[in-house]
Amino acid sequence: MKNHLFIRTTALLFVVFLSNGIAAQTMDNLLETYSKGAKEERLYLHYNQAAYAAGDTVWFKAYLMTELYPSEWSKTIYIDWLDEAGNLLLHTAAPVLEASASGQFLVPEAYSGTTITVKAYTRWMLNFDTSFLYQIKLQILGKNPSPVVVKKERATQVQFLPEGGDLIAGLKTKIAFKATNGSGQPSNISGTVYNGKGAVVQSFGATHNGMGAFFLTPEAGATYTAKWTDERGQKHTTALPAVKASGVSITLLVQGSRRTVILQRSAATPFSNVLVVGTMHQTKVFSTSADLSTNTSATKIIPTHLLPTGILTITVFDADNKPLAERISFVKNETYSFAPQLSVVRYGLNKRAKNIWELQLPDSLETNLSISVTDAALGADSSENIYSHLLLTSDLKGSVYKPAQYFLNNSDSIDQQLDLVMMTNGWRRFNWMAIAAQKSPQIEFAPDTSYLHFSGKIYGVQPGRLTNEDLIAIFKPKDSAATQMLVVPITINGTFSRSDFIFFDTLDVFYQFNQGSLLSNSSVRFMEDRFKGLSKELLSFPSSATPFFDTSGSFYQRTLSAQRREAKEFFSAKMLSNVTVQAKTKSRLEELDKQYASGLFSGADDYQFDFTDDKTAYSATTIFQYLQGRVAGLRIYTSGPNTTLQWHGGSPSVYLDEMPVEMTTLSTISMADIAYVKVFRPPWMGGFGGSAGAIAVYTKKGGDSKSTSKGLPNSTIVGYSLVKEFYSPNYDTFDARHEQRDLRTTLYWNPYVITSPNNNKVRLTFFNNDTT
């Protein structure tokens, strides 16, 4: 069972050591101003299992955070599903509830790729560096695994990165390095550093996942070159970064719950006082000054036990707020996890046996969890999890190999390995030079601070004509005859909005204005606020590295998927063999309905009358006289030229060729011009006059009398992506689906498990499959 847990934190703890001087105050103000306008958001998606086959459904739960807290900012999460070539398979939109969202994606039956890329983001996240958007490649198990094609790999690459940012003449500096092979995986290299005279000055070798470090005291004007050998025995030569004549260096020692910062300046450096600022999630957690006027070095001790878990950035500034050196360090305090208690109420040891588990959460927490129970033989991807993403990799540029390994425990060895990750991955959520220049981020995308709702704008009408105007809309869901009517006021600038009308999937909307003359000169665009998805440039994923999948049980899952497809095909064939399909000729009324009725007027619960073959129709002088006594419950009163209608306590609406008209208009229509009549039983919400039924009269087409209208203008609008329910069989009850073989790989999936101090127990009930 995967316990991917998401916790509401209760406090952000700040540690302030010393903050003085004009420079400190200026930087504080600049950082605070910048942070208010550039709050970062981070996303993580939890999936029901680690790998999928064609035809499988990917179930997901998205978690959204702002800084250290569950986000209360964006209300919509967008997810793009891409094939191996970067083509968009599906763009989905999910509403945020309790800082999270859920949904599903169906892997196409004909999909032949080995991965699907998932990109998730909020509209607000697009204003900043898009390399921080959530992105992952899901493993897709093909029907028949393709033989491995050996491609010519790119050469192994290595980066040499001085601590603090620069090599400075005369200052002993720690240089970290990171080597990756042509597939983007770690490469264990070893080598030697030579100076410009060809003398050996240092040797080095990778100690963890292609990373390592060594010390070097560079000389002024000197150049350095590394000659190294990769794990395949190939030799390479790489130049080290250039040596600067002057500057300030920073050396960081990781010592349990504290950090020791050692500052040094070169003899040629004119700086006297520097400011050291520590930030986490764009918020200052400490600042202190150091006097380097009399001494060329200074040491600062930073306790970190009160800080939240995450990346601590330590930056050194001069008096003009110019950054001189920077170092990041990971603070790992036990503030991000808790230990739930799991007890088994009932063991299910056989096929299709019932399991009852009980999960108890600490009574001091409010939690929002997603829980997946999978077949044990499937295995799990342990290379990444919610901790490693939200706390580590979402704040780093570049890839981190199997980041979840750094959260296995708090041993000194893991802490030292994690510090190598800090030294070899760039972190630039914001640019200090831009902050010092008081340059705010360019905001192109407004945040979705409200849910997607029915809205739009009218074009082609002068604003002066929009006073006291309403849009009258009728909504018809896809694959349903049900309708709903809404009256929406139009503002003077032509916009309209109903924030209380939130919908899923697609709707057909039929509309008109209370001043019908606007229709001839205007056009309406609906749901302009709905984000259509990333541009083609942003959809393309920058990394060509081969993804790493450490899931076991791929063969087992591929076998189950193949059996599931065979069972599905067999069951479908069996059902078809027992069904005799006979052609059915449409009745005359069905043909008329297809010919004349459209949209909301087609189908529905109604009376139908064929005037093309009813000779008695011509004996009536008006349509109302014809209908007298033919529709149960419909009362028609005629007094001279005036006619009134009553049905179930209301007055039915009347339409001529699907356009609302007055009853006097229908009274003047010649019976010889009428082809078809429908009388809709109440309640009928397809019209603008209420729910007391309706009478729709259609005039003949192609004869002496033609239809006077094409019906109401309409459009199709798209809301949130439809969220389906995860199917989990209940073998304690009868269901025809139980006849099929149960080859499920996910036995239980619940994206929303909400607990509170007063309700902190969760019971999980599920049944085994047929292969347990």
N, C-alpha and C positions, 0 to 999 in steps of 0.2 A: 504494500500500500504506500502511496506517495503522500506524505504530509507536507504539502506546500502551504505554508501558513503566512497570513498577512495580519499584522498587529497594529492596532491604533496606539501610537505612542502618546504619552501624556505630557511630556515637557521637553523642551530643548534647553540644554544646559550650556551656559557660556562661562568661560574662564578668562578673565581679564587680568593681565599681569600689570601692565603699566602703559599708559597712553598719555604722552605729553608732547609739547612742542607744536608749532604751527603746522609742520608737515604732517604730523599724525592726525591732527584735527581735520586738515584738508582732505587727506586720503580717506578718513572715516566718512566724511560727508559725501565725497565722490562715490565711494563704494555703496553707501546706503541709497543714494539717488539712483545709481545704476541698477541695484538689486530690485528696487521697487518696480522698475519698468521692465525687468527681464527675469521674472521668476521662472526657474527651470521646472520642467515636467519630465517625468521618467515613466516608462511603461515596461511591464513584464507580462508575458502570456504563459499561462500554465495549460498544458495539453493533457488529454485523457490518457495518452500513451506515447511512446517514444518514436514509433515508426508506423507507417500506414501502407496499405495496398490500394491499387486502383479500385474505385467503388466504395472505399471506406469513408466514413464521416469523421472529420477532424473536429472534436469538441474542444472549446477553449474558454478560459476565464482570463480576462485582462485586469491587471492591477495598475492603478494610476497614482503616482505620488508627486507632490510638489514639495521640493526640498526634503524635509524629514517626515512629512506628514501625509496622510491620505488626502488626495487632492479634492478641493472644493471649488476648483476653478473651471476647468473644461467640462462640458456636459455631453460631449460626443467623442467617441473614439472611431477612427477610420482604419480599416485594415485592407491591404492589397495583397492578393495571392497571385504569384508570378510563376510561370514555367521556367525551365532551365535556360531558355533564350531571353528571359526578361519580359516576355509578353504577359499582359494582364489577363488572368483567368477570371477574376472576380474582384469587384470593389464593394466592400461592405461598410455599413455604418451602424454603430451600436450605442445605445444610450448609457450614460454613466450613472450607476446607482451604488451608493455607499463606496465611492471611489473605485468602482470596478464595473466591468461589463462582461457579458457572455454571449456566445453564439456558436456557429458551426459552419463548416465548409465541406462540401462533398467533393472528394477527389474524383474527377471524371473517370468513367468506366474504361474509356479508351486511352487514358493517360499512359504514356510509355516512358516518361522521364524517371530519373532516379532521385530527384529532389524537387521540392516546391519551396520557393522563397516566400517568407511572410514578412511584410513591412507594416508596422503599426505605429500610429502617431495621432496626435491631436492637431487641430489647425494651428494652435498657438506654437507648437514645437517647430513648425515650418519657418518661423521667423529667425531661427538660430541655426547653428551649424547642423546640417542634415546628417552628418556622419554619426550623430548621437541618436538618431531615430532607432527604434527597436527593429532589429532585423535578425532573422534566423532562417536556416535551411532545414526543412523537415525531410526525413528519409522516406522515400517511396520505394517499396519492394515490388519489383516487376514480376510479371507472371512467370517469365523465364529469365533468370539472371543472365545478362549479357556477359560474354567472356571479357576479361579485363584487357583493355587495349592500352598497350604501353606507349605513351606519348613522350616525345622529347621534352624533358623537363627543363625549366629555366635553371640557370646556375644557382648554387647556394649563395645567399646574400647575408651580409652582416652589417650591423650598425654599431658604431662606437660613440658613446654618449657620456661626456664628462659630467660629474656631479655638479649641480648648480647651473650648468649650461655652457661653461667655457673652460678652456685650458688657459691658465694665466701664468706667465713667466715667473719662476721662482716659487710657486705655491704647489705643495704636494696635493695632488688631486686624484680622487677615485674615479676610474673610468669603467663604466659598465658596458657590456656588449650583448647583443641578441642576434642569433643566427637562425635563419629559416631556409629550408630546402625549396626546391621548385614547386612543391605542392603547398607551401605555406606552413608546413609542420616544423617543429624544432629540429635543429641540426647540431649535433655535438661536435664542436670544432676545437682545435688547439693551434697555438702559434707563438710567434715571437715578434717583439717590437724592436725596430731598428731606428737609430737616429739618422740624420742626413749624411753622416760620415760612414754609415754602414756598420756601426758598432751596436751590439746587442745591449738594450737597456732594460728589457722586461720580457717575461714569458707569461702566457695565459692559457687557460683551458676552460671549457664550459663545465659548470658544476650542477646546473639544473635546467632542464628543458631548453637547451641551446643558449642559456644565459650564463654569465659569469662577470667577474670584475677584477681589476688589478689597479695598483697605484703607480703614478708617474709624476715626477717633478720636472716639468718642462723647462728648457732654457730659452732665453730670449732669442728670437730670430731663428730658432731651430725648427726643423720639420721632422715628422715621425711617420713611419710606415709599418704596418702590420703584415707579416707574411704568415699565412695560416693554411691549414689542411682540413678539408671537410671530412665527413664520416665515410665518404666513398673513396677517400685517398687523393682527391684532386686538390691541387695547390692553387692558392689565390694570393693576391696582393691588394691591400686596401690602405689608403692614406688616412691618418688620424686627423681630427679637426685642427685647424690652424691655431697657433699659439698667440694669445693677445699679450701685448707688452704690459698692460696694467689692468686692474680690476679688483673685484671682491669675490672670494669663493666661499662656498658654504659646504660644510661636512656635517652629515647627520648620523648620529649613532642611535640605533633602535635598542632600547634597554627596557623591555617589559612595559610597565605603565608610565614610562617617561621617555622623552626625546632630548638628547643632548645636541645642541646646535653650536658648532664651532665656526666662527667667522674669521677670515683672514683677508688682509689686503696686501698687495704688492708694494714694494718700496716706492715705486713710481706713481702710486695712486694718491691723488690729492684729497680723497674723502676723509672727513674727520668724524662726523656723526652719521649713522645709518639707522634706519627704522626697520624693524623686523615685524611683519604682520602675518598672523595665521588666520586662514579662512576655511570654512567648511560650507559647502552649498551656498557660496556667494555671501556668506555672513561672517563677519569678523568674530573670532573666538579669542584672540589675544593680540596684543601689540606691545612691543618693548623696544627701547632705543639702546644702541651700543656706541660707545665712544672709541673710535679707532685713531684718535689723534696722537696719543702718546704711545699706545701699543699697537702692534700690527695684527693682533688677534684678540678675540673676545669669545667667551663661552656663555651660553644661556641654557638653563635646565627648564624643560617644559613638561610639567605633569599632564598626563592625558587620561587619567582614570575617570574624570568627570565628563569627558567629551563623548558625544555619540559615536557609534561605529560608522566609519566611512573614511574618505580621503581627506587628509589635512594638507593644505597647501601652505608652505612657508616661503614668504617672499621678502627679499631685502631691497629697500628703497634708499635713494639718496635724498638730499634735502629738497629736490625739485620733483619728488614723486616719480622718479625714473627707476624702473626695476633694474637691479644689478645682478641678482642671482635668484634662483627659485628651485625648490626641492619639494617633492610630494612624498607623503608617508601615509601608510594605512593604519588607522587606529581601530583595533579590534577589541571592543568591550562587549560583554555579554548583555547587550541591550536590545538585540534584534531577534532573539529566539526564546522559546519556552518549551517545556516538556509536557505534552498532553499525555493523559493516562488512557490506555486502550485496554478494555476488558472484553472478553468473548462471552456473550450470553448463551449463544447456541453455535456449536460447531456443525458445519455441513461437510461431511467427509466423502459423500458419494456424488455421482452425476446428478445434476439438477437439484442438489440438496440445498436446504435453506440455511443461510447464515444470518446471525444477528450479533452485531458488534456495538459496543457503546464507547463513545469517545467523551472524555471529561476534560474540560479546559480549566485553567486556573480561574478562581472566582474573582480575581482582581482585574480581569481583562474583558474588553469588548473585542470580539474577533469577527472577521469576515473571511471565511475559508472556502477553498475548493478541494474536493476529495475525489480521488480516482482509485478504484480497485481493479487491478488487471490480473490476467492469468499469470501465475508465477513463472511459467516457462518462457514468458515473453522477454523478460529482462527489462532493464531500465537504463536510460541515458544518464549517467552520473557525472558527465563532463560539465554540466551547468545546472544551476538551480536559481530559485528566486532570490536567495541571499547574494550569490555571486554576481547576479545581474544588477539588481537595484542598488547594491552597496559598492560594487567594484567596477564592472565592465561598462556600465552605463555612463560612467564619468571618464572613461579612457578612450583615447584614439588608438586605433590599431587593434589587432586581435590578441587575446590572451588564451593560451593553450590550456584547456581543461580547468577553467577558473574555480570550479567547485572544490578542487583539492585544497585550496587555501583556507577552507572553512571546516576542515575535518576536525581540527583541534587547535589549541593555542600553544603548541610546542615552540621552542626557540628555533628549531630547524625550519618549520613552516613559516615563522615570522621572517626569518632571514631570506627564504625563497621569495616570499611575498614582497620583500623590500627590493629584490632584483626586478620584479615586475614594475614597481614604482619608478625605478631608475631608467627603465627601457621603454616605457610607454608615455607618449605625450599627453598632457592634460591641459586643455585650453578652452574651458567653458566660456571664458571671457578674456579680453585682451587688455592688459594693464595700461598700455599706451593709449588705447581708446578711452579708457576710464579717466586717465589723467587729462586727456584733451576734452573731457566732458562730452564725448560722442556717445549718444544713446543708440541702442540697436535700432535698425530700420525695421519698423513694424509694417509688414505688408499684409498679414493675415490677422484679422480680428479674432479674438478667442470665441469659442462657442460657449458663452456663459449662460445660454438658455437652450432648452431642448429643441430639436427640429420640429417645426410645427407648420401648419398650413399658412402660407404667405405668398405674396407675389406683388407685381406692379403692373399698372395699366400704361400702355404707350399709345401715342397718337391722339391724345385728347388734351385740349388746353386746360390748365389747372383751374381756371375760373368756372369750368363746367362740372367740376367734381364736387361741388358743394352739396352736402346732404345726399350723397350717392352711396348706394350699397351694392355689393356683389352678392348675388343669390346663387349658391352653389349646391349641387346635389352630387353626393359621392356614392360610387358603386364599387365595392371591392372586387378584385379579380376572382373569377369562378364562384360568384355568389349573386343572387338576385336581390339581396337586401340592399337598401339604400338609406342614406341619411342626408338631411338638408341643413344648410348652415347659411345664415345671413351675416355678412362681414362688412362693417363700415369701411369706406374708402377715404383715406386722408386727402388733403388738398394737393399733395405732391404725387398722388396716384398710387401710393402703396396701401396694402391691406394685410392684416395679420390677425390670427387667432391663436394665441399661445396655449390655449387649453385644448386645441385640437392636434394631438400627437398621434401619429399612425405608423403602422408597419407595412412593409411590402409595397405594392403598387395599388393605386386607386384611379378609376376613371372619374373625372370631375366634369359635370355638365353645368353650365353657368349662364346667367344673364344679369342685366342690371335692372334696377327698378326704373331707370329711364332707358327704355329699350333703344332709343335713337343712338346711344353710344356705341352699340354693336357694329354699326356700319363703318365707323371711322377709327376704331381702336383695336389693339391687340393686347392680349394678356400673357404675361410670363409668370409661371408659378415656380415656387420653391427656388428662387434665385440664391438663397442663403445656403442651400445644401451643397457641400463641397463635393466636386465631381471626381476628385482623386488627384494623385501626383502627376506632374508633367512627365513626359517620356524620359527626360534627362534624369529626374529624380527616381523614377521607377527602376532604372538600370542600377544594378548593384555593383559597386566599385571593386570588390574583392573577387579575384579569380582563384583564390586558394581552394583546394579540395576540402570540403567539410569533413570533420572527424566525427564518426559515429562509434560509440563504444557499447552499443546495445548488443546484448547476447540474445539468443533465441530467434535470430532472423530467419533461419531455415524453418523453425517450428511455426513462426507466424506466416511465412510464405506458404507453407503447407496448409495451414488452416484457411488462409484466404482462397487458395485454389479449391479446397473442398467446399467452401462457402459458395463460390461461384458455381461449382457443379451442382450443388444442392438447389441453388436458386433456379438454375436452368431446368433442372429435372422437375422441380415443383411447378414451374410455369408451364412446362410441356404437359404435365399431368393434368393441370387445371384446364388447359385448352382442349385436351383430348376428350374431356367430359362435357364440353360445351358445343352445342350445335348452333352455328351462326346462320341465321336466316335473314335475308334482305327484307326490309320493311319499307313499304311505299309511304311516302309522306301524305298526310291528308291534305285536302284543299285548304283548310284553315291554317295548317302548318306552313304551306307554301305561301299563303298570303302574308302570314306573320313575318316570314323571312324576307319577302319582297318589300313590305311596307314599313314594318316596325324596326327601330334601331335603338341601340343603347339601353337606357332605362325603360323604354317602352316595349322591349322585346321580352318574350316569356312572361313571367310573373303570374299571379293568381287573378284570372280575369274571365269575363264572358267574351265570346268572339262571334261576330256576325259577318257572313259573306254576302255582300250586296250584289256580287256579279252573277249569282245564281239563285237569288231569292226574288221571284216575281211579285210576291206580296208586298215587297218594300215600296213599290211604286204607288200602292194604294194610300200610303201615308203622305201627308203634306210636309211634315218636318221630321227630322231625326228623333225629336223628343216624342212625337206622337207614335213613331214606330217602336220606340223602346218601352212605351207604356205597358206595364204588365209583363214584360219579358225578363226583367231583372228582379230577383227576389230582394225585397227590402228597399228598393229605390222608389221613392215617391216623387212624381212629377206633377206639378201644379201649373196650369195654364190659365191666364186671365188676359184675353185679348192678345196683344203682341208680346206680353211679358210671360216668361217661364221661370219658375223657381224649382230647385232640386233639394231633396232632403234624403240623407242616407246615414243611419246610425247617429243621428243627432247633429250632423254637419252637412255642409253643402259641397258636393263634389266639384273638382276642377274640370274645365272643359278645354280640349285641345283640337286644333285643326292642323293636320300634318305635323303634329308634335310641337306646335307653337301655341301658347296660351291665348285664348280669345274670349270675348264676351259671348254669353248665351244667345244674344240677339244675332250675332254673326252666324252661329251655327243654324239658327232658325231660318236663315235666308239661303242656305246651301240647298241646291236642287238635289232631290233624291237620286236622280239619274247620274249625278256626278260623283256619288259616293261609291267607293269600292270595298271598304273594309272598316269595321267599327270594333273597338275594344272597350270594355267597361271593367275597370280595375276595382276589385273589392277593397273596402277599407280594412285595416289602415294601409294606405299606399303613400310612401314618403317620396315618391318620384317627382311630385309636382311642387309648385310654389304656393299653392293655396291651402295647404294643410294635409291632413291624413284621412279625410273623409271620402276616399275613393276618387276616381276620375273617369271621364269619358273621352276617348281619343277617336276622332273621325279622320279617315284617310280618303282623299279624293283620287279618282282614277288617274293612272299614268298612261301617257301615250294616246289618250282619247281627246274628246272635245274639252275636257276639264283636266288641268294639271295640278300637281301638288304645288301649293303656294309657298313651301318652305323646305329646307333641308334639315330641319330640326335644330335643337339647341347646339351651340358651339361646345366643343368638349376637348379635353386634353387628358393625358395620362401623367400622373405625378408619382414620385417615388419618395417614400419616407425611410424609416429605419429598416434595416434588413430583418427579415422574418426570423424569429427565434423559435426553433423547434424543441420538442420535448425528447429527452434521451429515453430510448426504449429499454426497459428492464423487465423481463418477463416475471410474472407471478404464477408459479406452478401450483399454488394452492387453489387456483381458480381455473375454469375452463376457458380456453381460447383456441380458435382454429389455428393460430400461428404456432401453437405448441407441437403440431404435427411435423414441423420442419426440424432438421437437425440444428442444435444450438452450438454454433461455432464462434460465439462472441469472444473477442479478445479483451474487451473492457467489460467487466461484470457490474460495475457501479460507477456512476458519475453524477456528482452533485456540485454545480458551480456556486451555489449560494447556501452556505451553512453559516448562519449568523448566531452568535452567542453573546450573552451579557452576564454580568455577575450573578443575576438572579435566575438565569436560564443558561447554565453552562454545560449541559449534557446533551449529546447528540447520539441518536440511535440510527445505525445503518443496517438496513435489511436488504439482502440480495440473494440470488440463487446461482449456483455453479452452472457451468456450461456442460456440454456432453463429453468433454475431453479431460475433465478434472481427475 
